[in-house]
Amino acid sequence: MSTPRDARVFISYARIDGADFAARLRQRLQSEHPEITLWQDVISERAGRDWWLQITEALDHVETMVLVLRDEKREEPVAIIAALQGAGG
């Protein structure tokens, strides 16, 4: 489990149609690139802490965000990668 301060990549998704894709993406990234520290709510949030605060803390420190969005034309999720400026502490 990563903390907001050590995560490098934040995975953002809508649970209604992107959770499975995001989980598979996370597993693949962990398997193929174990040097990359990931932050995803289902594995990184800590019980008893405000969930929104945890998300904003993670966003303040990550270098990259992966957005999982639904491609309406193909009717399946896709990932978009965005570099975040000023991140990393």
C-alpha positions as CSV (number, residue, x, y, z in Angstrom):
1,M,0.0,0.0,0.0
2,S,1.4,3.4,-0.9
3,T,1.0,6.6,0.9
4,P,0.2,9.9,-0.8
5,R,3.8,11.1,-0.4
6,D,5.5,8.1,-2.0
7,A,3.0,7.4,-4.9
8,R,4.1,8.4,-8.4
9,V,1.1,7.5,-10.4
10,F,-2.6,8.2,-9.4
11,I,-5.2,6.0,-11.1
12,S,-8.6,7.7,-11.4
13,Y,-11.7,6.0,-12.6
14,A,-15.5,5.8,-12.2
15,R,-16.6,2.8,-10.2
16,I,-19.7,2.3,-12.3
17,D,-17.9,1.5,-15.5
18,G,-14.1,1.7,-14.9
19,A,-13.4,-0.3,-11.8
20,D,-12.5,-3.6,-13.5
21,F,-10.4,-1.9,-16.2
22,A,-8.6,0.1,-13.5
23,A,-7.9,-3.0,-11.4
24,R,-6.5,-4.9,-14.4
25,L,-4.4,-1.8,-15.4
26,R,-3.0,-1.6,-11.8
27,Q,-2.2,-5.3,-11.7
28,R,-0.4,-5.1,-15.1
29,L,1.6,-2.0,-14.1
30,Q,2.6,-3.6,-10.8
31,S,3.7,-6.8,-12.6
32,E,5.5,-5.2,-15.5
33,H,6.8,-2.0,-13.7
34,P,7.2,-2.8,-10.0
35,E,9.4,0.3,-9.6
36,I,6.4,2.5,-10.2
37,T,4.5,3.3,-7.0
38,L,0.7,3.5,-7.6
39,W,-2.1,5.2,-5.8
40,Q,-5.6,3.9,-6.2
41,D,-8.4,4.4,-3.7
42,V,-9.3,0.7,-3.2
43,I,-5.7,-0.2,-2.3
44,S,-4.3,3.0,-0.9
45,E,-7.0,4.7,1.2
46,R,-6.6,4.3,4.9
47,A,-9.7,3.6,7.0
48,G,-10.6,6.3,9.5
49,R,-9.2,9.2,7.4
50,D,-11.3,11.6,5.4
51,W,-11.4,10.1,1.8
52,W,-11.4,13.4,0.0
53,L,-8.4,14.6,2.0
54,Q,-6.5,11.4,1.1
55,I,-7.3,11.9,-2.6
56,T,-6.2,15.5,-2.6
57,E,-3.0,14.6,-0.7
58,A,-2.2,12.0,-3.3
59,L,-2.8,14.4,-6.2
60,D,-0.5,16.9,-4.6
61,H,2.4,14.5,-4.7
62,V,2.0,12.2,-7.8
63,E,3.9,12.9,-11.0
64,T,1.3,11.3,-13.3
65,M,-2.4,10.7,-13.4
66,V,-4.0,7.9,-15.4
67,L,-7.6,8.7,-16.2
68,V,-9.8,5.7,-17.0
69,L,-12.7,6.9,-19.2
70,R,-15.4,5.2,-21.1
71,D,-15.1,5.4,-24.8
72,E,-18.8,5.7,-25.9
73,K,-18.0,4.8,-29.5
74,R,-16.2,1.5,-28.6
75,E,-18.3,1.0,-25.4
76,E,-15.3,0.2,-23.3
77,P,-13.0,2.0,-20.9
78,V,-9.7,3.5,-22.1
79,A,-6.8,5.0,-20.2
80,I,-5.5,8.5,-20.7
81,I,-2.1,9.4,-19.2
82,A,-1.5,13.0,-18.0
83,A,1.7,14.4,-16.5
84,L,1.1,16.7,-13.6
85,Q,3.2,19.9,-13.2
86,G,4.5,20.9,-9.8
87,A,3.8,17.5,-8.3
88,G,6.2,15.5,-6.2
89,G,6.3,17.5,-3.0
